[in-house]
Amino acid sequence: MTATPAAVAPPKNASKVESHRADAELPMAGEPAVPFLEIEALRAREFIPAAKEALTDLIAEQGQSKLIRPVFNWAGRNSLFPLHWGLACCAIEFAAAFGARWDAERFGVVPRSSPRQSDLMIVNGTVTWKVAHKLITLYEQMPEPKWVIAMGNCATGGGPFRTAYSVVPGVDKLVPVDVYIAGCPPRPEAMLDGILLLETLIRERKE
Amino acid sequence: MKPEDLARSLPPVLAPVLLGVEAFPGFAARVRFRREGALDVFRAIHDLGFTHLAMIGGIDWVDHREVIYTVWSDEARTYLLLSTDVPADDPRVESAVPVWPSANWHEREAWELVGITFDHHPDLRHLLTPDGYAFHPLLRSFKIHEPEELEVKTRHV
């Protein structure tokens, strides 16, 4: 299926949007050359010796702080836990993405029922002013580091209800948004595309 | 149940506040009354068997506003429409909660969207819009705001 990329990053990352699919195979500039960090998955019995060897060398070479960041990025981008909540019809597509057909758990994405256990908020639906402060509360209850995906046209910019008396014109007025997904509603493929884009953004994360 | 039968079965003490009982499509009848006797009319209608309040709505006719009540009778298997006019500069009417408890949320909704105040309502808070919301958005005088303007006026504590 050769659909156009449905998810777009904020403008500051505009130059990287075009090639985010191809990035996965390329070594990232500035990332330490640690062999196991470029491998997405290892068997458990291979992982411990590989990590021990790589970490010991690297700590001796570069010190601890430069090492921790890529390890956290590597772990974080492969275990994104979104908050399990739904606002409107996009939540149906959100639910479908975790079903048998699309199976978002392949990417380590497991919805959690508590914001304390989540590091990703997928805002899937129309945000009204009535629910706005509850959304902010949920966001503040999530531990750092945390990310936000605005899923669908309503969460991105208010959608068809932009001028309505009760609708927040875009969830970025309330919380910082990392990835916008277009569509009304976006198909599950588009949601997975947005999550993969977020994973590439986490890979580049420096602080 | 015909409108004439309904008019005959209402107690005579209601005559000063009743403005008319007439046929209305889809309903057994439409009962118009003055807002001063609202609670008496509610009690009389409830005693006739209309025990279920289905809906309360407000209509903005610009020069005045109208409050409509849709009630249902299980015995007669029919709906009844009650309506009363309130002036636009003093849009208040007695609450129907003592007669039909389900009026509670309907009246909260009519209050925040059409701006009709229900006297002696037990808990007249915002239902669909946030606390401190400064508009009655279903009034005809309500203009579509730019999102930014609405945001500033709606930002709550």
Interface residues (C-beta under 8 A of the other chain):
Chain A: W129 K130 A132 H133 G158 R162 T163 Y165 S166 V168 P169 K173
Chain B: H126 L128 T129 P130 Y133 F135 P137 F142 I144 H145 E146 P147 L150 E151 T154 H156
